[in-house]
Structures are given as structure tokens and as C-alpha cells.
Amino acid sequence: MKIQKYFRPSFVAMSVAAVFGLTNPQAVLAQETVEDDGTEVIEVTGIRGSLIKSMDIKRSSDGVVDAISAEDIGKFPDTNLAESLQRITGVAIDRQNNEGSRVTVRGWGPEFNMITLNGRQMPAANLSGLNVNTDRSFDFANLASESVSGVEVYKTGKAHLTTGGIGSTINIQTHKPFNNPGFMASIGAKAISDDTRVGNDITPEVSGIISNTFNDDKVGISLVASRSERDNYIASGQVTSGWNTSNLSGQQLDNFGNEVYNAGSGSVIFAAPQNYMYVFEDFSRVRTNAQLTLQFAPSDKLKATLDYTYSELEQDVGRQEFSAWFGAGSYADTVFTEVDSNGVVSPLMLNNRDCCDLSYGVGAWGTTNQNDSIGLNLEYEVNDNLVLTLDAHSSEAEAKPKDHRGSNNVVTASTFRRYRTTVDFSQYVPEMQVFLTPTEAPFDAGASGNEAIDPGLIIASGNSFRNGYMKTEIDQVQLNGEYVFDAGIVSKVNFGVSHLTMNNRTAFSLNQGGDWGGMGFTGHTTGGGWNSPAGDGDGNFSDGAFTVADLNDLSGDNIGANGQMVWVDFDQFSSDIAALYAANPTLPGNVFGNCAAGTLCTNPEYANDLRLEEEQLAFYVQANLEFELGDMPSRLIVGVRHEATDVKSESLIPNYTSLSWLTANELILQQNGGVFAEGEGDYSHTLPNLDFSIDLTEDLIGRISVSKTIARPAYDDLQAGAVPASSQARTFDNSTAASGDPNLEPFESDNFDISLEYYYGEGSYAAIGYYKKDVKNFIGTSVVNQVIYPNLVNPASGERFEEAQGAVVNPGNAAQEIRQYYVDQGWVAADGSLTGDLSVYDPLDYTVTIPVNQDDASVDGFEFAAQHIFGESGFGIQANYTTVDGDVTYDNTTIGEDQFALLGLSDTANLVAFYEKDALQIRLAYNWRDKFLNSTTGGNGQQEPAYTESYAQLDLSVSYSVTENLTLAFEGINITEENRRAHARGDDMIIYANEQSARYAFGVRYDF
């Protein structure tokens, strides 16, 4: 499948001419300043200056630290922080909507990395499409880069760092007026060109920074602000409901048309897709960032900094689906893959003759993610040796839907005329072709015609409106001190105390209605059939809600239904369904009584509501020792951090107060609202760290680092109380429920690093390192029997149950006869309620799955990095490569079992080449990430793996300084238009595959 590209020659030509067609540029690679003693200092800026600063941070740091520095004030190397971070050795990123989102460091995913802003732990709030979101990961898409002066990635533990990062602690540094005294201002604008279907082809981005110091540099103020709009479109092919696998050990697979397999004494894992669909998504996002910083230094000994940071990300999504459900599967004339090394065989050219529905789904929703942070920092120089710093901040992050449509939704329509479906899984994006029976004839699965889609026959099927919410608040106070010794082996001692309170609320509700087998068909109120040839003969749905269109922008021979699909108007179709509900209130699935007239909406009452408070109190001390081994200068940093954490958890569980026994095997639970279960936990850890570095020569540095770090469990793992799986309970077996445990221990990692770094020229170095992380307390599951509702009983227990069992005549019908015996004795009323003395029964018992700390894992690997500036030629390169190996892997030959496996482990590599001479800057950046396991659960909850395939991207940036103040720039993201793909056990078992376009931007920046 190939998406039509929107390549705009005029736009590119204009950009290139603007960049290269100017003459007599002014050199701006250096800024000249004059110190008070009259000495002239040349500060190198631009790409070269940024790389030199980053290298100096790495060289002078204790432990393993990498950094990115802004090329100039308000000019971070990339417009997205995640995309900049991926160029650091060992850092990989996840992309959402073709844009950097979350980071993985040395194989440890987003939830194992701590993000701080100026040393302060930042809250995170994210929404999950289909259920409650409970992870702690930070989304870098919320932050613009204009206010960022640098980013530090700490890969080893440090006593002064806030805990929570096993992979790394990433500290984002922002601009402060005292760091650049005097007046400076800059304003920039960009025109962003992206691939769109219904949005604007070119969208704006504006940013600006203004900073000044007054009163002999004792007062400073700065304001940074940016606003970016982006519209784009992504088309993909997906198996959203997962792959079903079965082990055909010792069987001959002889019912598959042209292919016959004989497993013999071995085994074959047969895999079949549950469905296949084309998905077309339109995104429109607006990101607004601002930071106001005030600084005041009334004396040389006291400096106060007050800052407020705000970010908001608004996103609207429109989604269209075109899908077929394959059910149990009919595989005559299907061509299968060869049995792979894991013994897996799957359809290569699927020929499915299941009937009958062809579905067209539509979704439209909007979300808002807002972050606020206000902080105060007081730095006081007690004397020449002692400096104390008090830092406090209050920050919150909130993610929620924009309106009644919720945080995600789908409304589906169907044509019940499908009799055959083919899917070519050999293509990068599998190609699906659907065949429909003639509309004027009765349904005939053997028909040979392929009819066009008729909007007049389309009816409604199921719908689902999801309402997610998440809010995290952090209040943190830190008192830090540094004492510098005048002489002796101990050069300085750092110490401090920190108190942090984190409150998180994550909630979710679902309005799921409709009849997934079809609603609104001919005679729905008078007795028609769901596969009636007349379809929507009652005229329940406006034909204007459905636009039949050719799929000309997709490659393939006659894909879709006779080359067509249906674009559904969300507002019109939703209004039609709402009107049908209003006219027929007893229709199945009518759960939208709370919605405004003519709309479908979410349920405002949360079914899941988890609330968690963590209070952390920490103390640390760290000593820096400097000495010589032989004649080699050496440094030893020894530190320890002790931290105690108290956990309070509240979780909403349904309040079931009574039950009825209406069918033999199920008990229907009657709910009276909900109640909050409460639980508490606590733990404490002592976290040592040791960093040793030695100057083997003037340019060669060796390092060894040992440390212990922790990361905390996901929010749902800490929930209190057990939540039943459904509002039904089993009569003769234990019912199921799930619970968390506020007493879970955090993940603990013992870290070891050793590296060798060679700094052989200005801005040039080479480094090699080995790392290992041994982590324990990974979370598995345990099962216990538990009474959740003491007032609920199980009638299939006690003396009455034994009596009823004795009256059974037909053992094959025992369940029904037992219930009927209860009815005959008057123990169960006609409405199913239990009568008489209920104390004769045992309490209703549940089998509860709870999380436990049980698994250990180890990850190790090598890091290689080099940076070279070719003298005064203007050319330079950066290159790095990281290997990641784990001792726990997923076994593709095992099916039907939960498997513990480490997610996100993959090798990564980066190569950046640049040229910077006079007024011209050119940078070409290549980023690669190898295949990795991203999930062990399929689309319908199958115990199936999902592997994200290897991905490489090439980005280009060019800038030209017309004058010392005016710069023009051109950017290209993913200029080779690489695509993304994921598969299950076998390479052809596609999960999703989408085609990504390039993103271009032309910008102008003026410095005052």
C-alpha cells in the first residue's frame, strides 16, 4: 500500500533558493565579549559551539553523563526534545503521530526514566485510548525546545538526584537571565509543510524570547513563549484484534487448499488474524509553551529565582476505518507461509469466505494535556566555603477530553453483503480486497459478482465512547548544601534533604452501546433480519452520512470493495443513531440517556478511579575526593542517599449489595454506586553510589561507576481493593477479580559502568564503555481466594446445596436441575432473588489476581561514541552505537502462556554530519533503532508478542545568516519517508504498518 505523496516542488525550490541564493553573508560563528579587566573572550556558538559545550560537560562530569547544549539562546538543535535526545548514545525514542514522544535509555522504557526540570521532578499525565492509563512516563511532545538551554542525561546513580530512574535521569535546563546578562531578544517563525488529507497543508509556528538584567545585573527577567500548529495524516493497515494461535502438534494440515503441511512428530503453530482493517487518521495539534523567570540578587551572597512554566498540548483526531472480521476462519485456497524457525505458519495470501459484514468505523475526539509549574530557588553563600540552596516547587499535569466526545471513540456502520475477502500479507502494508454479493438478490456466499457499495443499505452497529482522565500533582522542597575545603584530599562535600509529595488520580469510564450485529436494519421495529437485502430500508440513516470514494491513493489491484471504501460523517451519523435511540428507547445498547439531544457521549461517572499519594523523605551526603595515583590525577565520588516512601491508595470498586440467580451458571450482581477501598504501604532504601575517574594521560580518562537506583511500580499495581471482572458471578466456580498491592516494592537496580574516553582535540573525542544493570522486583502475579463483599453469598453452598445435589436426576443437566430445585423449595423467587435466611450459605468467593514482586532480569551492553571536528574546514561528524542484551527473552515457540520478558531492548545507532562555515550551517542526522519487543498481549488480550521492526530516519537542517541578526532556515524531518511496522510471532503476521511522509519547515529568526 502506498499513500499518495504531497511533494511540493515550488515550496522546496523556494526554501533552497532562500537558503543558498544569498550573497555576502556576515559570519556569526563567534560572539565577542569583553571582561572587566579588558580581556577579549571569544565564545564559539552555532553547531560547533554546542558540541564543544556538550563534550566539556561529559568530560568534567562525575560518572557517565551525556548532554545536549543549545546552539544559541532560544535555538535548541531540534524542535522536539525527544528527537534531540535520540542522538545521545544509548537513547532511543518512541514516535507518536510521526513525532518524538517518549524515550528509552539502554533498553529501559519510558516508565523507567526520571524526568526533571531544573532538578525538580516533573509530573506526567497521559491518556490511553481504550482503558485507564496508569504509567508514569513523561511525554516530550508537550514541551517546545525554545526555552531549553540544555539537557543532561545521567546514566549512573547520583546521591543528589531524585529517585525513579533506572535507565536514566534526564534533567532539562531552561534559560535564566543571569546566565546571559544584559538585553537580548529573539523572535522566530516557521511555515510547516506536512502530509494532510483534511487539514491545512502549511501551518504556522512562532516563538520568541526576551531577557534583560537591570540595576547592575542584580535584577533579571526573561520570558520565553512559543505556539506551534501541526496538521497531518497517516494511513495504515492493522490487525487490531490480534492473531489467534493454536498448536497443531502431530497433525496434518490438509484443509488449506493449495498448501498441505505434515507436522509429523513435531509441531506447527498455526496463526490466524482475527480481523484486518485500513485506518486513516487525521491529526491536528496545537502546542503552547511559556516560561517567565524573575531573578533578584540583592547582594553578592544571595540570589533568588522565581519561575513559572506552562505548557498545553491540544489535539484533535479524526479516524476512519474500513474492516473485515474473519471469525472462526475459512481458508480454502489460502496460500500459507513456509514454516519459520519458530514453527509458525500463517496466511500469506488469505482467502476468507466468512460472511457477512463489511464495517466502516468513524471516530472524532479531542484531548488537552496541560502542565503548570511554579518554583522558587534561593541560593545563599554563607561564606567562601559553604553555599546553601533552598528549592521548592508546586507542579501539576492534567490530561482530559476536550468535550462530550471523550478521549477516544468509535461509531461503526456495516454493509451485510460481504461473501469473500482476500488479504495479501506479503506486502509491506497488506492489501485487502472485499467482494460483495449483488444487492438485488438474496444473500449468496457463492455469488461471483463484486458489487459497488450502496450508501442506502448501510446500517449502524456497535459504538464505544471512552472517557479517560489523569492528573498528577507534585510538591517538592529540597535543601542542598556544598562545602568546599581549602586543602586536603576531600575537595568538597555535598549534602541535602528532600521532601516530595505526589498525588495521582487516573480514571476511566465507558459508554458502549449498539448492537454489534447490526442496528437500524429494515424492520428493526417490525421484525426484519440483520442481513436483509434491503439494509436500511426503514431510512434510519441519512445517505449523506456516507461518502463512497475510490481508494486511488492506495496501491494495489482493486483493493477495498470494488476499489471503494466509505468515509463516514461523524456528526451526521451520530445524530442519526441518537435519533433512532430517542424514537426507540428499548433498542439494545441504549446507554446514552445522559447525552445532549442529537449526540452520543461519554459516561461522566467513572467506573475506574484510582487515587494514589506517595510521600518521600530523603537525605543524602556525597564526598568528592581528589588525589593522584602515581602522577595521574584521580577523582573519587562517594555518596549515599537514604529514602523512605509512604504510599496511600484509594480505588473505586463497584458496590454490589445483592444478587439474583436467573440462569443456572451466573449470578447477576446488583450495584448501588461505588465505594473506595483504601490501602497503605511503605518502603525505604539506602542507595549508595561510587564514581571513580582517572586521567591516564592529559587526554585519556578512565571511569568506573557503581550505584543502586530504584523505579516505582505503575499506578494500577498499587491500587487498593479487588475489582470484580464483571457484574456477573459464577455459581459453581469461583468468580474472578483483580487487585493491586500498595505494599509492592519498587524495582531495584544494581548498576555497573566502566568506560574509556579519549579527548584529542577541540570538540573531538572517542569513547567506549560497558554497562550492566541487574534489576529485581519485577512484577508478576499471584492468585488468592478472597471474599470481597461480605454481604453477598453463594447459594450453591452449604446444606441446601448438598440437598439439591442429591436430587439431581440427569448429571448432564445438573446445573439447571439444582437451580430448579431451589425454585421449587421457595429458596429462589421468580425474579431470581434469594429468600429466607441467607446465613445458611457461604460468602461469595472470588479468585483474585494480585501483583507480586517475583522476577529478576539483567541487561548489559557496550556503548561506542565518537565526535570529530575537521579543524577549520567547517566539517564535523558525530557517531555512536549502543548494544543492548537482556537475559530474559520472549519464547515464540510457546503459546497460551503469560511470559515475563523485557520490553524495548534494541541496539541503536546515530550518525550526524555537519558543515558550518561563515554564515552557512548544514546538518544531516541519521538515526537507527533495531527491532524490539514492545508488548506480550494481543489486540483481544491474546498472549501474543508484538515486535516493532527496525527503523531508520534521516533528518536535514540548513540555516543561513543573512546578517548578524537575521537567519533563514530550512528543515526536513524523515526526508526519505521511512515507514513503521510491527508484527507478531512471524514476520508476515502484521500488527500495523503505516507509511510516513516527510515534514518540511521554512523558518526565519531575528535576534535583537
Steps between C-alpha positions, in 0.01 A plus 500: 500500500637835407362830617499774238779746582442870509838617377497871434780598261421869524530495879831313500641714220406817686664370818824396330522830315447687824775303670762489229419791269625783721845657478738693728396331825626623834689247711327430828683197624655686792379751753750746644473613860733711713571419862540768768881482472481576129580147387319404181328160519384320186203271566436253222132457418300312239520125447870486582454698818212278608706184449798643688280593797338157502839330484634714786204398716567134426871537570465685830206301638519237767370167376347442157325817384407613151366839411351716227555875505313765307682639199398847614239661723158377391651263242500141615624255235155347432145624528411193705699406810451127451643522149808675639540244778502210254837624375656428841680169533263231628182706469214386276157657462141395444315692232136596514345665197840502328651711777732421790305423816667288770854381557662164566853498644722195474192287438302631797166644394336835580363386836856425619639849429462798731442843344591814694479868413786698654548215746131477593294187446235571239147356508366311201145450378411292194189336361462150363255447216310192617538486877633671809859621467719411795861552392734770626675582171558859390397610150753739346245607237362737766817712509634733233875537485535878476532555875743212548865589544621146552415142589707270722458122491633331815547131427643415841352563843581814696418567863356846427266386221130443557435125491289322242737447209659161436578569137596862560414830659446768235531856621363778280661841555325823409618852426570738792576870450805502730665239278502753214518847656373802311227535245432236239195412299419268217190422300447219254233374266461185293273368231457124547407286203356157579298226329130574559161378383253741660734739686711794388798411281708776661469593867674770705741492790614811686739535792678773683728575790572828674739537790659792684688578817482829689650684792857387442380149414328459835154462350414282202190402312442275201199378310500213253189406306411287202194378313509227240224362283527176305258311277586162357355174373603137541356197321575149617403137483434328831399172660339672798337194658815294508613162373358173631749216527459127551748218529439232240755253633503174306215605269486526125370836384314374197205736478681805370446480127830509317720449805540185706725472805579187693630577845597141559640455848579867522261791531370788296365819652212609280425873515190667361405871503178588678441796268665744264432867444622812329527793739512864386580752773502879481682686777487866589703615797579834659787526748539808717796551734605793717748562778541813709813527716583773753839523672612727781844528658486761778860417594790297373404226744129456428325417174129432464331348196124481453370323191169392352479244221187425299437257218186388325453245225162489331436228245202412285481166326275381221509128422346294220504120491426248227506145637404137473457248784613146425338313787587132525665509160440329167828444316424321173749607230708693753874509436703462819851597598775248538540371854752737658774425752248527784268248335245769409285494189259780410302617197710664230208550260188467711182388325220525754140404421341593831201727470355745536574851624730761352556771759566871474604665824532867583642677801547866592632629830722758659730500803684760704821448692595791724803546726561775756803547722599783733828488686724705727874454537708679766878471485695638796878515530554466874874554463778426254464128568132434555206554263141404590217470249130476581280394212123451506243448230137409454415339167209322344417323176146429384376307197132486409252501211408830342126432488216246515660280232752375754866409469438237231198358321377294210161482330465217251282439197464184294394356168398137539586388148860375535551145377875481437810688618860473389799650678849495352727484805812485285479877446665751735149633569270201437247556221138405566231443239135447594232342279131581543198306380254667260261721695190395311540130582472308827825454685710237322845412626574336168424804286768605257421866447674789671255781559561863582411629846148645529469766775127436518559152641742595779381446856648572842677250719692547825638818652732578784581831672795503739552758770856510634641737758835538675642761734831500687608758758847530651612721788873479565738681734876446486775644718845443354840600626853500365807543718830555319820423691803724465745211505518127541397195308129577545426787265133546588202341666144523373204428724129556510149405599195472278128461561262419218128429489349356183125467450370317197146440383429288193143419399301348216143432397339344198170545319477202270176451316341382183462155362828379350295269280316794345252766611246694300454243227176459305219411734702547817181601672281265297707184478755502218827312477843652550617375162189616322575587134325833547745612771388839626161471337338684790711806422650529847825649373561786265683398183687828537686348798683265263729603216609217276844576356767323300821404673712647224768616740571140600690262280369156421264347248140586582553504878213597729152399384516522123770762551284699742462581867260714698583826676254548787386841624537474878255775595225395258527129574511555878196725474310235303579234760397733783170566320443126457557448872262783584228350279561145626626524859496121547753436224795290624801691623324830568735641767495860382212638704726760660606651166379825350232462234639377169837386641675195633730560793713355777388386843592775748497251789840330517499122528874497576636762735842443652653752740849472637715709732874443538694691762878482474755619754865476399840590641829485316867573541772479241876557530729598213857385540786614277843338510770350281573138426862514402504819299144452366235741634208301638157574640281286723139588572338307782138566583198347666134588490245367748139529399177399671169487312146475636221394266127564541266352245128544438321310226139515392335160493137426411275470806307179443234464770286208380477236230248300302522146366331512157704254296659180618865600485491876560408722791398853402645757743297808584708817537433795726759754389861451597723513806866579540725227631801626693845361552843608619859397450850619572858420413844650547827461313861592547649581162879526482700627205870501420664670203870474432679676215866523418696708249715227351656768282418863440235394247405148607247448782390172655180467704338241725157555652299283738159597631157382611183662364126437522189552287144481627217270383217614274203661670257210446742255659469707818122526504313395813214256496395226261285587199276222361545418134130563428158554654437127472631235738540128445264265683702181519853641463686786654452830321802702396626840609819702487671703769809707556727514802611832653778310677683407181871566506651720228730362233859493627798519268867436573691694237854463376678713239855510371618723219801647327485847342762660276484879448748573226401840368263791532154349475639157411494181705446123487352285776422138571310366798340191648194507724294249692178532697374220725138574587275321743138534616344480157129450545329168435165370621371280777152358556313492832144422603330797658159618616453850356138564608420343841127565447489292181454125519529213256177295501690199360648425843409359839236239595244621245747451220580148619128425515446630145794296373338187640184570299678518163360247254700581186866580577539652154240760599608539862531879507148559372349233726673645809368849432150363431512311830568830679202656321276208590599528867430874500862590563518699176218738404365547149718806450808301598546655843596279793242456776511398861800482731812571291737405780466136393718580198873562478623846403552557127861412429724657234823384346705819509807567291741728682840639400808375684871574483645181356719538191860608445672603179835624381588727209848580376669639194770714348498865396722645233512873428716733295493867409743668264536855376722526192705801602386825344344331197151539642429128481430272793338170592340328797449125516392256767383143532346321798442129549230377738472138615266354758492162671120468474353464152161409359462139381315504168455123510282513814133590463213554741721598794586829667870567455718743686726681256685828489343746258679756285844335482671593174829621360514862385731708283531864400707684244499879468703683237516877492659791320529844656695773332446871503122548490401154378401203717404159365425196714398153384395260777440126464335305781449122514333266748494122467194278539363469854220334695242760600217287643407149607125547458299490177211722393233282662710409801675208332829393652682605188817706445524823302834595346571847368719459194830681454468861400737761359435869436693774323457866596647810338538856623651796317534858623647813349579821688414789274631745758617476858133527600304325227510125434306293251458127556370192326420170674404160370385223734501141371599624156521147358143432619575185698209293625418322825387142547438244775433127484415208728681162520566482129634771273184490286267513800443872467367702795527840339682659209478864409662725248649821632564807293775757536443819695659825380530840657629834380583746776633845569657623824593851601725580797477847650 
